[in-house]
């Protein structure tokens, strides 16, 4: 029994930096812009590429876990994650950092299915597995939530690369402990791997996200955007068809046809879209609008971080006592209530109300994510644990990547539509200042003091309006999801 829980501690330990790295750069955008001369578009890809590549690579890595066993996959992924962290820490350009973050994502895509498969294998008892999954969910949601705080703390005392260097000692510890204390798992050598199909999936996801971003920005020809969208959709459809026809597919796409698994995927994606998008929005508003430092911005978001960290084990117990349907629906519904309330607040004058709603958000969102994990892992056959873990992780990471993209687009469109710039700006500067609050601040640096102040005030007012639109939209989305999940899991509750 002791060895079982010790193995859990080891495999969950390496999940901490994986989760933190998803959000650690949210508060570092201004620093990266100055240090690496990164454009606004490059900054978005630096943040976004991690989740999007992981969403694509987690499928073949889950299949690899089924083939070689979760212990080997854990050690391989941890090693790659450590080496990629070194490359990211000393990146001389934005392009280098984007490539390093993509490599980090591949290592993370190995680690997460390995951790979930390890839990599924180590804990055959459903009650113990729910508690273990609660710990895993707490680390994931808490790590992602604490990312901005960790980034702010490190940026306050060290150079930006330190946010990646902290991964290295953790990786060294995990690899040494896992080699000795984590039990080996019998793999399935017959499980096929096809990197070509994996790359097809990644390219399809990136093309779809790229077309969505460029469509709303209006920077490219509508025909080019439509062509990119069609190519991405065609590649995704081809990938699915190939997997369905294969006698031994890289991953069993038919798992998505299971009512419980599909509900878990939808819950995970929607919750992550809302949670990650909220953090990105908050990090920008607190620094650009209210003048917070990166560390102060992280501290302001501490309530949602603490609530996320503590809710996992509690939610694991609640799933066992109340059932999946109640916990899942309740988590989504309370998250919707939190976002709706936050959309009406002024964070500079209503801090206590904001903190109370963020506590509710952190607890409810993490509970919903635990419910989605429990649903997927419990419904999957034991021999396909790594593949089910890959599906769960794909849902998390695709949701995180889409959260950045969707909230970014909502903010951009709302900001551009609501900003009222003062007269005196030429057309090019006005267009640049209307694209985002960050660009407006850059424009203001080259203007006379009085004009610069007017531009910044207009940008702050527009961003506050944009945050209300984005958070209100998230609340509406989660309300619809809560209703859908309640009816979707009705048959499950009756069994």
C-alpha positions, -999 to 999 in steps of 0.1 A, spaced: 0 0 0 28 24 9 46 17 -24 14 23 -42 10 58 -28 47 65 -31 45 58 -68 16 82 -70 37 110 -54 65 104 -79 44 103 -110 24 134 -99 55 153 -90 66 157 -126 31 168 -135 36 200 -115 59 218 -139 39 204 -169 8 221 -155 26 253 -145 42 257 -179 7 260 -195 1 294 -178 35 306 -164 41 330 -194 7 348 -190 22 375 -168 55 375 -188 42 389 -221 55 425 -215 89 412 -205 92 389 -235 81 417 -258 109 439 -246 137 412 -242 131 392 -273 115 419 -294 85 397 -299 55 410 -318 20 406 -305 14 377 -328 46 360 -318 37 364 -281 3 347 -287 21 318 -304 47 315 -276 19 310 -251 -5 290 -274 19 266 -291 25 246 -259 -12 236 -255 -19 231 -292 11 209 -299 4 189 -268 -32 184 -279 -20 168 -311 9 148 -298 -9 134 -268 -27 109 -290 3 91 -304 21 94 -271 -9 77 -254 -5 49 -280 32 47 -273 24 43 -236 1 14 -243 30 -1 -264 60 3 -240 43 8 -206 37 39 -186 69 38 -166 91 39 -197 69 67 -212 72 87 -180 110 85 -179 113 93 -216 89 123 -214 105 137 -183 140 136 -199 128 154 -230 109 179 -209 141 187 -189 162 192 -220 136 214 -237 134 235 -205 171 243 -209 166 252 -245 137 275 -237 155 292 -208 183 304 -230 163 312 -261 179 341 -280 149 349 -302 111 346 -302 113 319 -329 137 298 -308 114 301 -278 84 290 -299 103 259 -311 115 251 -276 79 254 -262 68 230 -290 94 205 -278 83 210 -242 48 201 -253 60 168 -268 77 159 -235 45 169 -216 24 149 -240 44 118 -229 42 126 -192 5 132 -188 -9 100 -204 18 81 -184 6 97 -151 -31 88 -158 -23 53 -170 -2 49 -138 -31 59 -116 -54 36 -136 -30 7 -131 -19 13 -95 -54 19 -82 -79 -8 -94 -103 0 -65 -127 27 -77 -128 47 -44 -90 48 -41 -87 57 -78 -111 87 -74 -90 100 -45 -58 95 -65 -74 112 -95 -85 140 -71 -48 145 -62 -39 145 -99 -66 170 -108 -56 193 -79 -20 193 -92 -32 200 -128 -57 227 -121 -37 241 -92 -5 241 -112 -21 259 -141 -37 283 -117 -5 290 -98 14 295 -131 10 333 -132 20 336 -95 51 315 -101 60 335 -132 55 368 -113 76 357 -84 105 346 -106 103 377 -129 105 399 -98 139 385 -88 154 367 -119 156 369 -156 126 354 -176 144 322 -184 142 311 -148 106 301 -153 119 272 -173 151 264 -153 131 254 -123 119 224 -142 153 208 -144 159 197 -108 123 184 -106 129 163 -137 162 149 -123 145 139 -91 116 123 -108 137 103 -132 159 89 -105 130 80 -82 108 66 -109 135 43 -121 137 27 -86 102 29 -71 76 30 -99 66 -5 -109 70 -15 -145 39 -22 -167 35 -48 -193 32 -31 -227 15 -42 -259 42 -44 -286 15 -49 -313 2 -13 -307 11 6 -339 26 40 -341 23 63 -371 41 97 -367 28 108 -401 -8 107 -388 3 124 -356 18 153 -376 -13 154 -397 -34 160 -366 -10 187 -353 -10 205 -386 -48 203 -388 -53 218 -354 -28 246 -360 -44 254 -394 -79 256 -378 -67 278 -350 -47 300 -374 -77 304 -397 -99 313 -367 -75 339 -355 -69 355 -389 -106 355 -398 -116 378 -370 -85 400 -374 -92 406 -411 -55 407 -419 -55 382 -447 -77 377 -478 -110 359 -470 -102 334 -497 -69 325 -481 -85 322 -447 -113 300 -461 -87 279 -479 -67 274 -447 -99 264 -428 -109 239 -455 -74 223 -456 -73 220 -418 -108 205 -417 -100 181 -445 -68 169 -428 -87 164 -395 -115 144 -413 -88 123 -431 -71 116 -398 -104 104 -382 -113 82 -412 -79 66 -413 -81 57 -376 -116 43 -380 -106 21 -409 -73 8 -393 -75 -27 -379 -53 -16 -350 -56 22 -349 -31 46 -332 -60 55 -309 -95 41 -307 -116 70 -321 -147 49 -312 -141 58 -275 -155 92 -284 -188 74 -291 -192 64 -255 -217 87 -238 -197 91 -206 -163 96 -223 -178 122 -248 -194 141 -219 -161 141 -201 -143 154 -232 -168 183 -236 -166 192 -199 -128 192 -199 -126 213 -231 -152 239 -220 -139 243 -185 -103 248 -197 -114 273 -223 -130 293 -196 -104 290 -169 -73 296 -191 -90 324 -210 -99 340 -177 -63 339 -165 -50 354 -197 -76 382 -195 -68 389 -159 -31 390 -163 -34 416 -191 -61 438 -173 -43 439 -140 -10 449 -155 -21 472 -184 -52 488 -168 -45 488 -131 -7 491 -132 1 459 -113 35 443 -115 36 406 -127 40 394 -91 11 417 -79 -11 403 -107 -3 368 -97 -11 376 -60 -44 391 -70 -54 359 -87 -43 338 -57 -79 329 -45 -87 310 -77 -53 293 -74 -58 282 -38 -94 270 -45 -83 250 -75 -55 234 -55 -77 223 -26 -108 213 -45 -94 182 -63 -94 157 -34 -127 171 -21 -143 167 -55 -129 131 -57 -148 123 -25 -179 141 -37 -180 120 -70 -179 88 -49 -208 100 -26 -230 122 -48 -223 107 -82 -208 120 -114 -239 137 -127 -244 160 -97 -207 170 -93 -202 176 -130 -234 197 -135 -228 215 -102 -193 224 -111 -203 238 -145 -232 257 -131 -212 273 -103 -185 282 -128 -211 299 -150 -224 319 -120 -188 330 -111 -181 343 -146 -214 361 -148 -207 378 -116 -171 387 -125 -182 402 -158 -200 430 -138 -172 439 -114 -147 467 -114 -115 450 -102 -100 482 -89 -129 490 -65 -146 456 -59 -117 435 -50 -134 415 -22 -163 406 -44 -139 395 -71 -119 373 -47 -150 356 -35 -162 348 -70 -127 336 -79 -127 312 -50 -160 299 -63 -146 297 -98 -115 278 -87 -134 252 -67 -162 247 -92 -140 245 -123 -115 221 -107 -144 200 -95 -158 198 -130 -124 189 -144 -120 161 -119 -155 148 -128 -145 148 -165 -113 129 -157 -131 104 -135 -157 98 -162 -132 91 -189 -109 69 -169 -136 49 -153 -154 42 -186 -123 32 -205 -112 -5 -205 -81 -11 -184 -60 -22 -214 -67 12 -231 -59 33 -200 -30 52 -217 -52 59 -248 -80 71 -225 -55 93 -207 -45 107 -241 -81 116 -249 -85 133 -216 -52 153 -220 -61 162 -255 -93 177 -242 -75 196 -215 -48 210 -238 -70 217 -268 -93 235 -244 -64 255 -230 -52 264 -265 -86 273 -277 -92 293 -245 -63 316 -254 -74 318 -290 -111 324 -282 -107 349 -254 -80 366 -274 -103 370 -304 -132 381 -282 -110 407 -265 -95 419 -299 -129 423 -316 -146 439 -286 -116 462 -279 -114 473 -315 -151 480 -316 -153 499 -284 -121 520 -283 -126 557 -289 -92 572 -298 -85 609 -296 -80 629 -327 -44 636 -337 -33 601 -346 -24 591 -382 -42 562 -398 -14 536 -392 -10 545 -355 -47 545 -350 -50 511 -365 -22 497 -344 -36 512 -312 -70 497 -320 -57 462 -323 -49 455 -285 -42 473 -253 -5 462 -256 -2 478 -290 -19 510 -277 7 513 -249 35 509 -275 19 536 -297 16 559 -267 54 557 -260 61 577 -291 34 604 -286 34 637 -267 25 633 -230 -10 647 -233 -19 627 -264 -3 596 -249 -24 599 -218 -56 602 -239 -47 571 -259 -39 550 -228 -71 561 -210 -91 552 -241 -74 518 -243 -81 511 -206 -118 520 -210 -121 497 -240 -104 468 -223 -127 470 -193 -156 468 -217 -140 439 -235 -135 420 -202 -172 422 -195 -180 408 -230 -155 379 -227 -165 369 -191 -202 372 -199 -197 350 -229 -179 324 -208 -207 324 -183 -233 318 -210 -212 290 -225 -209 272 -192 -246 276 -184 -255 258 -217 -229 231 -209 -243 225 -174 -278 219 -188 -264 197 -216 -243 176 -191 -273 172 -168 -294 156 -196 -264 138 -211 -256 119 -179 -292 112 -170 -291 76 -183 -258 70 -165 -273 82 -132 -302 57 -136 -280 27 -140 
